């Protein structure tokens, strides 16, 4: 019985992570393998392919913990991720994560002409390579184990994606090509260092606990991409944002923490857990300049997984119960200049949906 249980626990121990919800986004990062890894014991070898899709819309905007409701801008993100993992001997693994995104924003507040229009960013995201190691031998630690991972995130996604903005209230057809909102950019323009920890423990043959922690360190400060579309801000605001560095996109760190329990019912596994994720105002390495729509989201995360003969289907829903943006370095500079406390706002989704399929490759 131990080997099937180990197989199901492994579903949650690949060190992937997902986008946060809306403007506060880990949008450039890849991998949802935390949800599923094919049922191969830790001592086995082989290739595993995980294909998954994530979707959400984010119409609600927050200033700190204050929800301001809808503001005339809705973010739509749909990402398909391909994660290829090689299971080696002695507890070693390595994986490649390749995301493809179809993101868009429907908005009137981004267009100075005052009408609703949609901007898009479609294509390859930032690719990631990670090496993992189980710390204990499976035959010694059959009830639990800990996995560590270290990797690199490469700036393969276009962080300067452009679309047309309508900036003339007197000529509704006039268009200007400019960078899209940072929330839907395909990449962040920086090379990052990833650190990950995964663990599990069996309470009995049918119930196990799991935990995942992920952190992306982004040494790059800003990526040089303008943070606001043309013609949108008055001259006074443009000058202020330039002084505070809020006029150029930042490259922030990001993090994810997951924990919960798995409940085994034959080939079916029910999961109940929580997710805490976001992006901080201050990076571990490097400076903190530029516009960064950062904050945190605490979500409950129920899911279900079904094991087929040589593959696995899974479905998860992430529902936020607490979310907030946080004050950034440019916010602090702006407050010092104007004398008025300020906090950068951000959009959050109400629900995220994840669906995936994993299978082994000989």
LOKOLRO-692491 format. One record per residue (C-alpha): residue in three letters; x, y, z. Coordinates in steps of 0.1 Angstrom, whole numbers, padded with zeros to 4 digits, always signed. Each point is the difference from the previous one (the first is absolute). Example, Ala and Ser with C-alpha at 12.3 -4.5 7.8 and 13.67 -1.06 7.14 Angstrom:
<rofis>
ALA+0123-0045+0078/SER+0014+0034-0007/
</rofis>
This chain:
<rofis>
UNK+0000+0000+0000/UNK+0029+0024+0006/UNK+0010+0003-0036/UNK-0034+0012-0012/UNK-0002+0025+0028/UNK+0035+0013-0008/UNK-0012+0004-0035/UNK-0029+0021+0009/UNK+0020+0021+0024/UNK+0025+0007-0028/UNK-0028+0017-0018/UNK+0005+0031+0022/UNK+0037+0000+0004/UNK+0014+0012-0033/UNK+0012+0035+0007/UNK-0021+0020-0024/UNK-0019+0031+0008/UNK-0027+0022-0016/UNK-0009+0035-0008/UNK-0014+0021+0027/UNK-0034+0016-0006/UNK+0000+0031-0022/UNK+0022+0030+0001/UNK+0018-0015+0030/UNK+0014-0026-0023/UNK+0026-0028-0003/UNK-0010+0003-0036/UNK+0033-0007-0015/UNK+0007-0032+0019/UNK-0008-0035-0011/UNK-0010-0034+0014/UNK-0030-0014+0017/UNK+0017-0032+0008/UNK-0007+0004+0037/UNK-0035-0013-0009/UNK+0011-0031-0018/UNK+0029-0023-0006/UNK-0005-0034-0014/UNK-0002-0028+0025/UNK+0036-0012-0001/UNK+0017-0010+0032/UNK+0031+0021+0011/UNK+0023-0029-0008/UNK-0013-0004-0036/UNK+0013+0016-0032/UNK-0016+0014-0031/UNK-0015+0031-0017/UNK-0032+0017+0011/UNK-0020+0025-0021/UNK-0025+0023+0017/UNK-0023+0020-0022/UNK-0023+0025+0019/UNK-0020+0031-0005/UNK-0008+0029+0024/UNK-0027+0026-0006/UNK-0014+0030+0019/UNK-0015+0034-0004/UNK+0007+0029+0024/UNK-0026+0028-0001/UNK+0005+0012+0037/UNK+0026+0025+0011/UNK+0015+0004+0035/UNK+0018+0028+0018/UNK+0017-0018+0028/UNK-0027-0021+0016/UNK-0028+0023-0013/UNK-0020-0014-0028/UNK-0011+0027-0025/UNK-0020-0024-0021/UNK+0001+0003-0038/UNK+0017+0030-0015/UNK-0005-0004-0037/UNK+0029-0024-0005/UNK-0001-0038-0001/UNK+0030-0023-0004/UNK-0003-0034-0017/UNK+0028-0025+0001/UNK+0001-0035-0016/UNK+0032-0019+0002/UNK+0009-0035-0012/UNK+0032-0014+0015/UNK+0021-0029-0011/UNK+0022-0015+0027/UNK+0024-0028-0008/UNK+0017-0018+0029/UNK+0027-0026+0000/UNK+0000-0023+0031/UNK+0035-0012+0007/UNK+0016-0024+0025/UNK+0009+0008+0036/UNK-0028+0025+0004/UNK+0011+0024-0028/UNK-0023+0017-0025/UNK+0001+0029-0024/UNK-0028+0018-0019/UNK-0007+0024-0028/UNK-0030+0023+0002/UNK-0013+0017-0032/UNK-0031+0022+0002/UNK-0021+0015-0028/UNK-0024+0028+0009/UNK-0030+0017-0016/UNK-0005+0031+0022/UNK-0022+0030-0005/UNK-0015+0031+0017/UNK-0033+0015-0009/UNK+0000+0036+0013/UNK-0011+0036-0005/UNK+0022+0015+0027/UNK+0032-0010-0019/UNK-0012+0019-0031/UNK-0001+0038+0002/UNK-0027+0000-0027/UNK-0024-0013+0027/UNK-0014-0031-0017/UNK+0004-0037+0006/UNK+0027-0017-0019/UNK+0019-0033+0004/UNK+0038-0004+0000/UNK+0017-0034-0004/UNK+0033-0018+0007/UNK+0003-0035-0015/UNK+0030-0023-0002/UNK+0028-0017+0019/UNK+0006+0009+0037/UNK+0031-0003+0021/UNK+0015-0035-0001/UNK+0014-0017+0032/UNK+0025-0027+0007/UNK+0002-0016+0034/UNK+0021-0028+0017/UNK-0016-0019+0030/UNK+0013-0024+0026/UNK-0019-0021+0026/UNK+0019+0003+0032/UNK-0008-0035+0014/UNK+0001-0034-0015/UNK-0036-0014-0007/UNK+0007-0033+0017/UNK+0011+0018+0032/UNK-0027+0027+0000/UNK-0031-0017-0014/UNK-0024+0022+0021/UNK+0015+0033-0011/UNK+0027+0019-0019/UNK+0013+0034-0009/UNK+0010+0012-0034/UNK+0021+0031-0008/UNK+0004+0017-0034/UNK+0021+0027-0015/UNK-0005+0015-0034/UNK+0001+0028-0025/UNK-0028+0020-0017/UNK+0010+0013-0034/UNK-0013+0032-0016/UNK-0015-0017-0031/UNK-0034+0016+0003/UNK-0005+0033-0018/UNK-0001+0027+0028/UNK-0006+0028-0025/UNK-0032-0014-0017/UNK-0018+0028-0018/UNK-0036+0007-0012/UNK-0020+0030-0011/UNK-0013+0026+0024/UNK-0026+0027-0008/UNK+0013+0033+0015/UNK-0020+0028-0018/UNK-0035+0008+0014/UNK-0006+0021-0031/UNK+0009-0027-0025/UNK-0013-0034+0012/UNK+0019-0019-0028/UNK+0034+0014+0008/UNK+0023-0028+0012/UNK+0035-0001+0016/UNK+0021-0031+0003/UNK+0014-0003+0035/UNK+0009-0027+0027/UNK-0030-0017+0016/UNK-0007+0000+0037/UNK+0027-0017+0021/UNK-0027-0025+0013/UNK-0003-0017-0034/UNK+0036+0002-0012/UNK+0014-0034-0010/UNK+0033+0004+0020/UNK+0017+0023+0024/UNK+0033+0005-0019/UNK+0022-0014+0027/UNK+0019-0032+0008/UNK-0011-0014+0034/UNK+0013-0025+0025/UNK-0026-0024+0015/UNK+0001-0019+0033/UNK-0026-0026+0009/UNK-0008-0024+0028/UNK-0027-0027-0001/UNK-0009-0025+0027/UNK-0026-0026+0009/UNK-0009-0022+0030/UNK-0025-0030+0002/UNK-0023+0000+0030/UNK-0013-0034-0011/UNK-0005-0019-0033/UNK-0028+0023-0012/UNK+0009+0034+0013/UNK+0032+0020-0006/UNK+0012+0036+0006/UNK+0019+0021-0026/UNK+0018+0033-0001/UNK+0017+0020-0028/UNK+0021+0032+0002/UNK+0013+0019-0030/UNK+0019+0033-0003/UNK+0013+0018-0031/UNK+0029+0024+0005/UNK+0001+0027-0027/UNK+0033+0019+0002/UNK-0010+0023-0029/UNK-0015+0033+0011/UNK-0020+0015-0029/UNK-0005-0013-0036/UNK-0003+0034-0017/UNK-0036-0005-0012/UNK-0024+0030+0005/UNK-0026-0008+0026/UNK-0029+0022-0013/UNK-0014+0004-0035/UNK+0005+0033-0019/UNK-0023+0029+0005/UNK-0016-0014+0032/UNK+0017+0020+0027/UNK+0001+0038+0004/UNK+0034+0017-0001/UNK+0002+0005+0037/UNK-0006-0038+0007/UNK+0025-0009-0027/UNK+0027+0021+0017/UNK-0009-0014+0035/UNK+0002-0036-0012/UNK+0033+0007-0017/UNK+0014+0013+0033/UNK-0012-0030+0019/UNK+0010-0025-0027/UNK-0037-0011-0004/UNK+0002+0006-0037/UNK+0020-0031-0008/UNK-0009-0037+0007/UNK+0018-0017+0029/UNK+0012-0036+0002/UNK-0011-0013+0034/UNK+0006-0031+0020/UNK-0029-0024+0003/UNK-0009-0028+0024/UNK-0025-0028+0006/UNK-0008-0021+0031/UNK-0024-0030-0001/UNK-0011-0024+0027/UNK-0028-0025+0006/UNK-0012-0036+0000/UNK-0006-0027-0026/UNK-0028-0026+0005/UNK+0002-0032-0020/UNK-0031-0018-0012/UNK+0012-0027-0024/UNK+0011+0016-0032/UNK-0015+0033+0011/UNK+0019+0026+0022/UNK-0018+0029+0017/UNK+0022+0029+0011/UNK-0008+0028+0024/UNK+0026+0027+0007/UNK+0009+0037-0002/UNK+0023+0021-0021/UNK+0018+0032+0010/UNK+0017+0018-0029/UNK+0011+0034-0012/UNK+0028+0024-0007/UNK+0019+0021+0027/UNK+0007+0037-0001/UNK+0037-0007+0007/UNK+0021-0026-0018/UNK+0026-0023+0017/UNK+0026+0010-0026/UNK+0001+0033-0019/UNK-0018+0033+0001/UNK-0038+0006+0002/UNK-0006+0028-0025/UNK-0028+0002-0026/UNK-0037-0007-0001/UNK-0007-0033+0017/UNK-0036-0010+0007/UNK+0008-0022+0029/UNK-0018-0015+0030/UNK-0013-0034+0012/UNK-0029-0024-0004/UNK-0011-0026+0025/UNK-0023-0026-0017/UNK-0017-0033+0009/UNK+0009-0026-0026/UNK-0022-0031-0003/UNK+0008-0025-0028/UNK-0006-0034-0014/UNK+0023-0024-0019/UNK-0008-0033-0018/UNK+0026-0026-0007/UNK-0004-0018-0033/UNK+0021-0031-0010/UNK+0031+0020-0011/UNK-0011+0036+0003/UNK-0017+0025+0023/UNK-0028+0026-0003/UNK-0004+0028+0026/UNK-0021+0031+0007/UNK+0006+0027+0026/UNK-0018+0032+0009/UNK+0017+0028+0019/UNK-0024+0024+0019/UNK+0015+0030+0017/UNK-0011+0007+0036/UNK+0024+0029+0006/UNK+0019+0023-0024/UNK+0018+0033+0002/UNK+0024+0022-0019/UNK+0031+0013+0019/UNK+0018+0034+0001/UNK+0030+0001-0024/UNK+0032+0020+0000/UNK-0014+0024-0026/UNK-0032+0003+0021/UNK+0022+0011+0029/UNK+0018+0026-0022/UNK-0032+0013-0012/UNK-0014+0005+0035/UNK+0032+0018+0010/UNK-0004+0024-0030/UNK-0038+0006+0003/UNK-0005-0005+0037/UNK-0029-0024-0008/UNK+0004-0037+0008/UNK-0006-0021-0031/UNK+0000-0037-0009/UNK+0001-0015-0035/UNK-0033-0018-0009/UNK-0003-0034-0015/UNK-0027-0022-0016/UNK-0009-0034+0015/UNK-0020-0029-0013/UNK-0029-0016+0019/UNK+0008-0035-0011/UNK+0028-0018-0019/UNK-0005-0033-0018/UNK+0027-0026-0007/UNK-0004-0031-0021/UNK+0028-0024-0010/UNK+0011-0033-0014/UNK+0032-0019+0009/UNK+0015-0031-0017/UNK+0032-0019-0001/UNK+0023-0003-0030/UNK+0021-0031-0005/
</rofis>
